[in-house]
Amino acid sequence: MRGITILNLLTTLLMFSTTTSSNSLLRFFDEPSGENYVTLHPDFSLARNEFSVCTWLRRKLNTNLVGMSWFSYTAPKSRAGGILLNMASFHVMVASGVAYRLKFNTRTMHGEWYHLCYTWKSGYAEFYINGVLVPLTGLHPIGQVAVGGSIVLGQGLGSFDEQTDVMEKFVGDIYQLNVFKKTLTLQDVTEMYYNGRCVELCRALAYEVVLSWTDVLKKGEVKGAVTQEDGECDTVWDVISGAAERIVGHVKMRQTIK
């Protein structure tokens, strides 16, 4: 284990020269509000049968609320379907109109970065946090996701928005969000996690992207108090300290899941 973690640290340092060119994060601040969000209109035609959504996320509020919705995808009004992701559950409504809700039991600390990955293909879904597979409870979605819809970052909108408390709107930072047209494997997810926030996706995974972080920053329609801030990946020290934090974060999450 020690040899593997040291190798991961050295690999990350060697990859510093390929730090992301999209060195900005999205900050949703200062207080919970239904007015703060980003809208996108992606082409999900290649992701209707399977997808993965992965991001780095840091929540700012010191609250016990775990259901903060930070990502939603809603089909056009003429069709059923959508996706809702928050800090406690994973919702999918397939094109037939059947809705599924998968719950997971994790706790995150405010002010700390976490790597989240939600993956799905018909009949099977998975959720990872800091490279650790988290057990899901509930029926796994069967069917296809409708295309032609819109993504909202920062809150849940549309068919899935069951929130009535504005305090459950997301407040924090999102960085390196990517949507893939495939179900990522455990190896894919752990490699992404250990490479860290400051490194570009490997070429094999970049080929599978249907919505990239660059797309989010350049094409997102910003509403309210959402800003682009420095991604904290400017120095070698950012990379070194980040690699050490990921090793600790992975171990702590495994202990939490057990």
C-alpha positions as CSV (number, residue, x, y, z in Angstrom):
1,M,0.0,0.0,0.0
2,R,2.8,2.4,0.9
3,G,4.6,1.7,-2.3
4,I,1.5,2.4,-4.4
5,T,0.7,5.7,-2.7
6,I,4.3,6.9,-3.1
7,L,4.1,5.9,-6.8
8,N,0.9,7.9,-7.1
9,L,2.5,10.9,-5.6
10,L,5.5,10.7,-7.9
11,T,3.3,10.2,-11.0
12,T,1.2,13.3,-10.1
13,L,4.4,15.4,-9.9
14,L,5.6,14.1,-13.2
15,M,2.2,15.0,-14.7
16,F,2.4,18.6,-13.4
17,S,3.5,19.8,-16.9
18,T,0.0,18.7,-18.2
19,T,-2.1,20.7,-15.7
20,T,-5.4,21.6,-17.0
21,S,-5.7,24.6,-19.3
22,S,-9.2,25.3,-17.9
23,N,-7.8,26.4,-14.5
24,S,-11.0,27.9,-13.1
25,L,-13.6,26.6,-10.7
26,L,-17.3,27.6,-10.5
27,R,-18.2,29.1,-7.1
28,F,-21.8,29.2,-6.0
29,F,-22.0,31.7,-3.1
30,D,-22.6,33.2,-0.6
31,E,-25.9,32.0,0.8
32,P,-28.3,29.3,-0.4
33,S,-30.5,30.8,-3.2
34,G,-32.7,29.5,-5.9
35,E,-31.3,32.3,-8.1
36,N,-27.7,30.9,-8.3
37,Y,-27.2,28.3,-11.1
38,V,-25.7,27.5,-14.4
39,T,-27.6,26.1,-17.4
40,L,-26.3,24.1,-20.3
41,H,-27.8,22.4,-23.3
42,P,-25.7,19.3,-24.1
43,D,-26.1,16.7,-26.8
44,F,-26.7,13.5,-24.8
45,S,-27.6,11.3,-27.8
46,L,-24.4,9.2,-27.2
47,A,-25.1,8.9,-23.5
48,R,-28.7,7.8,-23.5
49,N,-27.9,4.1,-22.8
50,E,-25.1,4.7,-20.3
51,F,-23.3,7.6,-18.7
52,S,-20.9,8.7,-16.0
53,V,-20.9,12.1,-14.2
54,C,-17.7,12.9,-12.3
55,T,-16.6,16.1,-10.6
56,W,-14.5,17.6,-7.8
57,L,-16.8,19.3,-5.3
58,R,-16.3,21.4,-2.1
59,R,-19.3,22.5,-0.2
60,K,-19.0,25.7,1.9
61,L,-21.9,25.5,4.3
62,N,-21.3,24.0,7.8
63,T,-24.6,22.2,7.9
64,N,-26.0,18.8,8.6
65,L,-28.1,18.8,5.5
66,V,-26.8,16.2,3.1
67,G,-29.3,16.5,0.3
68,M,-27.8,19.5,-1.5
69,S,-28.6,19.1,-5.2
70,W,-25.7,20.2,-7.4
71,F,-26.6,18.7,-10.8
72,S,-29.8,18.1,-12.6
73,Y,-30.7,17.1,-16.2
74,T,-34.3,17.5,-17.3
75,A,-35.8,16.3,-20.7
76,P,-37.9,18.7,-22.8
77,K,-41.5,19.2,-21.7
78,S,-42.7,17.0,-24.5
79,R,-40.7,14.0,-23.0
80,A,-40.2,12.3,-19.7
81,G,-36.8,11.7,-18.2
82,G,-34.0,13.2,-16.3
83,I,-31.2,12.9,-13.7
84,L,-30.7,14.5,-10.3
85,L,-27.5,14.2,-8.3
86,N,-27.1,15.4,-4.7
87,M,-25.0,14.5,-1.6
88,A,-27.4,11.7,-0.5
89,S,-29.0,10.2,-3.5
90,F,-28.9,9.4,-7.2
91,H,-32.1,9.9,-9.2
92,V,-32.8,8.7,-12.7
93,M,-36.1,9.0,-14.6
94,V,-35.9,7.0,-17.8
95,A,-37.6,8.0,-21.1
96,S,-40.7,5.8,-20.3
97,G,-41.4,8.1,-17.3
98,V,-40.5,5.6,-14.6
99,A,-38.5,7.3,-11.8
100,Y,-35.8,5.6,-9.7
101,R,-34.1,6.8,-6.5
102,L,-30.9,5.3,-5.2
103,K,-29.7,6.3,-1.7
104,F,-26.2,6.1,-0.3
105,N,-24.9,6.8,3.2
106,T,-21.9,9.1,3.2
107,R,-20.8,12.2,5.1
108,T,-18.7,15.1,3.7
109,M,-17.0,17.9,5.6
110,H,-17.5,21.4,4.6
111,G,-14.4,23.1,3.1
112,E,-12.8,19.9,1.9
113,W,-12.5,18.7,-1.7
114,Y,-14.2,15.4,-2.7
115,H,-14.2,13.5,-5.9
116,L,-17.6,12.2,-6.9
117,C,-18.5,9.8,-9.7
118,Y,-22.0,8.6,-10.6
119,T,-22.2,5.9,-13.2
120,W,-25.2,4.2,-14.9
121,K,-26.2,1.8,-17.6
122,S,-29.6,0.1,-17.9
123,G,-30.1,-2.1,-14.9
124,Y,-27.0,-1.1,-12.9
125,A,-25.7,2.1,-11.2
126,E,-22.7,2.9,-9.0
127,F,-21.5,5.8,-6.9
128,Y,-17.9,6.5,-5.9
129,I,-16.5,9.1,-3.5
130,N,-12.7,9.7,-3.4
131,G,-12.2,6.5,-5.4
132,V,-14.2,4.3,-3.0
133,L,-17.3,2.4,-4.2
134,V,-20.2,3.2,-2.0
135,P,-23.2,0.8,-1.5
136,L,-26.5,2.0,-3.0
137,T,-30.0,1.0,-1.8
138,G,-33.0,1.0,-4.1
139,L,-34.0,-0.4,-7.5
140,H,-31.5,0.3,-10.3
141,P,-32.9,2.2,-13.3
142,I,-33.8,0.2,-16.4
143,G,-34.3,1.9,-19.8
144,Q,-32.9,4.9,-21.6
145,V,-32.4,8.6,-20.7
146,A,-34.3,11.0,-22.9
147,V,-32.2,13.4,-25.1
148,G,-32.6,17.0,-25.9
149,G,-32.8,18.3,-22.3
150,S,-31.0,20.8,-20.2
151,I,-28.5,20.6,-17.4
152,V,-28.7,22.9,-14.3
153,L,-25.7,23.1,-12.0
154,G,-26.2,24.3,-8.5
155,Q,-29.6,23.0,-7.7
156,G,-32.3,20.5,-8.8
157,L,-34.9,21.7,-11.3
158,G,-37.7,20.0,-13.2
159,S,-39.4,16.7,-12.4
160,F,-36.9,15.7,-9.6
161,D,-36.9,18.9,-7.6
162,E,-38.5,17.8,-4.3
163,Q,-36.7,20.4,-2.3
164,T,-38.8,23.0,-0.5
165,D,-36.0,24.4,1.7
166,V,-33.8,27.0,0.1
167,M,-31.1,25.9,2.5
168,E,-30.6,22.7,0.4
169,K,-29.5,24.7,-2.7
170,F,-25.8,24.1,-3.3
171,V,-23.3,26.5,-1.9
172,G,-19.6,25.8,-2.7
173,D,-17.2,25.0,-5.5
174,I,-17.4,22.7,-8.5
175,Y,-14.3,21.9,-10.5
176,Q,-13.5,19.6,-13.4
177,L,-17.0,18.3,-14.1
178,N,-17.1,15.9,-17.0
179,V,-19.9,13.8,-18.4
180,F,-18.9,10.5,-20.2
181,K,-20.8,8.4,-22.7
182,K,-19.7,5.2,-20.9
183,T,-19.9,3.5,-17.5
184,L,-16.5,4.1,-16.0
185,T,-14.8,1.3,-14.2
186,L,-13.3,1.3,-10.7
187,Q,-9.9,1.6,-12.3
188,D,-11.0,4.6,-14.3
189,V,-12.4,6.3,-11.3
190,T,-9.5,5.7,-8.9
191,E,-7.0,6.8,-11.6
192,M,-8.9,10.0,-12.0
193,Y,-9.0,10.5,-8.3
194,Y,-5.3,9.9,-7.7
195,N,-4.3,12.1,-10.7
196,G,-6.1,14.9,-8.9
197,R,-7.9,18.1,-9.8
198,C,-4.9,19.7,-11.4
199,V,-4.2,17.1,-14.2
200,E,-6.0,16.7,-17.5
201,L,-8.0,13.6,-18.2
202,C,-6.0,10.8,-19.8
203,R,-6.5,10.5,-23.6
204,A,-8.6,7.4,-23.3
205,L,-11.1,9.0,-21.0
206,A,-11.1,12.3,-22.8
207,Y,-12.3,10.5,-25.9
208,E,-15.4,9.4,-24.0
209,V,-16.5,12.9,-22.9
210,V,-19.8,14.3,-24.1
211,L,-19.7,17.4,-21.8
212,S,-16.3,18.7,-20.7
213,W,-15.3,21.2,-18.1
214,T,-14.2,23.5,-20.8
215,D,-17.7,23.3,-22.3
216,V,-19.2,24.2,-18.9
217,L,-17.0,27.2,-18.5
218,K,-17.4,28.5,-22.0
219,K,-21.0,27.6,-22.8
220,G,-22.7,27.7,-19.4
221,E,-25.4,30.3,-19.0
222,V,-24.7,31.9,-15.6
223,K,-27.6,33.1,-13.3
224,G,-27.2,34.9,-10.0
225,A,-24.1,34.9,-7.8
226,V,-22.0,32.3,-9.7
227,T,-18.4,33.2,-10.5
228,Q,-15.3,31.7,-12.1
229,E,-12.4,31.7,-9.6
230,D,-8.8,30.4,-9.6
231,G,-8.7,26.6,-9.6
232,E,-5.9,26.5,-7.0
233,C,-3.6,24.6,-9.3
234,D,-0.9,27.1,-10.0
235,T,2.1,25.8,-8.2
236,V,4.0,22.6,-7.6
237,W,3.0,22.9,-3.9
238,D,-0.6,22.8,-4.9
239,V,0.0,19.5,-6.6
240,I,2.1,18.0,-3.8
241,S,-0.3,19.0,-1.0
242,G,-3.2,17.8,-3.1
243,A,-1.7,14.4,-3.7
244,A,-1.1,13.9,0.0
245,E,-4.7,15.0,0.8
246,R,-6.0,12.4,-1.7
247,I,-4.1,9.6,-0.1
248,V,-5.5,10.5,3.3
249,G,-9.0,11.2,1.8
250,H,-9.2,7.7,0.2
251,V,-8.2,5.9,3.4
252,K,-10.6,8.0,5.5
253,M,-13.5,7.3,3.1
254,R,-12.8,3.6,3.1
255,Q,-13.0,3.6,6.9
256,T,-16.2,5.5,6.8
257,I,-17.9,3.1,4.4
258,K,-16.9,0.1,6.5
